[in-house]
Amino acid sequence: MKYARLTKEQFEELHAEFASFLATQAIDKGEWDSLKINKPEVAEQELDVFSDLIWEGVLSRAEYLEHFSKNHIFLFQCFETHVQSIVLKSLVADTDFLTNEGLQWLSDNMFTETIEMKTGKKVFTEDRNSSIFELIQQGSFLSDGQLFKQIITIIEG
């Protein structure tokens, strides 16, 4: 497997897509039920292949990611060959960006000496999608990029 197997909940959400995928493999419901019982290793392989296909599609379309922790916010914009980042760090120890109060505090203090802001760029050293998947494995999630765009506009303006 290149990425990770989808969760049971994700498979349930993608039930119709999985059925279509099995159909392209010439596997109908009866054969799928039989595979799960008689050849579980083949059924497992089908789940893995489907998971990788879904991840590949999602990662190929990924443009923005965000990662929040107690004192840091990492914002990423993904391009073909590199990722641009903005890192916000609270210099106030009891700030917690994982709470609504912490996010409100950030909004009120964004451009004060209590917030350290850095930008960066990292060229992908491996496959783009694998690099993005690694960020997701570390806690990042896909976003619409609104926060990244707002901050980069102010920084560059």
C-alpha positions in Angstrom: 0.0 0.0 0.0 1.2 3.4 -0.8 -1.0 5.3 1.7 -3.3 4.0 4.3 -6.5 1.9 4.3 -9.7 3.9 4.5 -11.6 3.6 7.8 -14.8 1.6 8.1 -16.7 4.9 8.1 -14.9 6.2 5.0 -15.7 2.9 3.2 -19.4 3.3 4.2 -19.4 6.8 2.8 -17.9 5.6 -0.4 -20.1 2.5 -0.7 -21.3 3.3 -4.2 -17.8 4.2 -5.5 -16.5 0.9 -4.0 -19.2 -1.1 -5.7 -18.3 0.6 -9.0 -14.6 -0.2 -8.4 -15.4 -3.9 -7.7 -17.5 -3.9 -10.9 -14.5 -2.7 -12.9 -12.7 -5.7 -11.4 -15.6 -7.9 -12.6 -16.5 -8.7 -9.0 -20.3 -8.6 -8.2 -21.8 -8.7 -4.7 -22.0 -12.5 -4.5 -18.4 -12.9 -5.6 -17.3 -10.1 -3.1 -19.1 -11.9 -0.2 -17.5 -15.2 -1.3 -14.0 -13.5 -1.4 -14.4 -12.1 2.1 -15.1 -15.6 3.4 -12.9 -17.8 1.2 -10.0 -15.6 0.2 -9.8 -12.8 2.8 -6.3 -11.9 1.6 -7.7 -11.1 -1.9 -10.5 -9.1 -0.3 -7.9 -7.2 1.8 -5.9 -6.4 -1.4 -9.0 -5.0 -3.1 -9.7 -2.8 -0.1 -6.0 -1.6 -0.2 -6.1 -0.9 -3.9 -9.3 1.1 -3.6 -8.0 3.0 -0.6 -4.9 4.0 -2.6 -7.0 5.1 -5.6 -9.2 7.3 -3.3 -6.1 8.8 -1.6 -4.4 9.5 -4.9 -7.4 11.4 -6.1 -7.8 13.4 -2.9 -4.1 14.2 -2.7 -3.8 15.2 -6.3 -6.5 17.8 -5.8 -5.1 19.0 -2.4 -4.1 22.6 -2.5 -4.3 23.9 1.1 -3.7 22.2 4.5 -3.9 23.4 8.1 -2.5 22.0 11.3 -3.4 23.4 14.7 -1.7 22.6 17.9 -1.8 24.4 21.3 0.7 27.1 20.5 1.2 26.8 16.7 -0.8 27.0 13.5 0.8 25.6 10.4 -0.7 26.7 7.1 0.3 25.2 3.8 -0.3 25.9 0.1 0.7 23.0 -2.1 2.1 23.4 -5.6 3.4 20.9 -8.1 7.0 21.0 -6.9 6.9 22.6 -3.5 4.9 23.7 -0.5 4.6 27.2 0.8 4.1 27.6 4.6 3.1 30.1 7.1 3.7 29.3 10.8 2.0 31.2 13.5 3.4 30.8 17.0 2.0 32.2 20.2 4.6 33.7 22.5 2.0 33.6 25.3 2.4 30.3 27.0 -1.2 29.7 28.1 -2.7 30.3 24.6 -4.5 27.3 23.2 -5.3 27.5 19.5 -7.3 24.3 19.9 -10.1 26.2 21.6 -12.5 28.9 20.4 -11.0 31.3 23.0 -7.5 30.7 21.6 -8.6 31.4 18.1 -10.4 34.5 19.2 -7.2 35.6 21.0 -5.3 35.0 17.8 -7.7 37.2 15.9 -7.3 40.0 18.4 -3.5 39.7 18.6 -2.5 38.6 15.1 -0.2 41.5 14.3 1.2 42.1 17.8 4.5 41.2 19.3 2.8 38.2 21.0 2.5 36.3 17.7 5.6 35.1 15.8 5.0 34.7 12.1 7.3 32.9 9.7 7.0 31.9 6.1 8.8 29.2 4.3 9.1 27.1 1.2 10.1 23.5 0.9 10.7 21.7 -2.3 9.2 18.2 -2.4 12.1 15.7 -2.2 9.8 12.7 -2.9 6.5 12.3 -4.7 4.2 15.3 -4.2 1.2 13.2 -3.0 3.4 11.2 -0.6 4.7 14.4 0.9 1.2 15.8 1.3 0.0 12.5 2.8 2.9 12.7 5.3 1.6 16.1 6.4 -1.9 14.6 6.9 -0.4 11.7 8.9 1.2 14.3 11.2 -2.2 15.9 11.9 -2.8 18.3 9.0 -6.2 18.5 7.3 -7.4 19.7 4.0 -8.8 23.2 4.0 -10.3 25.8 1.7 -7.2 28.0 2.2 -9.1 31.0 3.5 -6.8 31.6 6.5 -3.7 31.1 4.4 -4.9 33.5 1.7 -5.9 36.2 4.3 -2.5 36.1 6.0 -0.4 35.9 2.8 -2.3 38.9 1.4 -1.5 40.9 4.5 2.1 39.8 4.6 2.7 40.6 0.9 0.6 43.7 1.0 
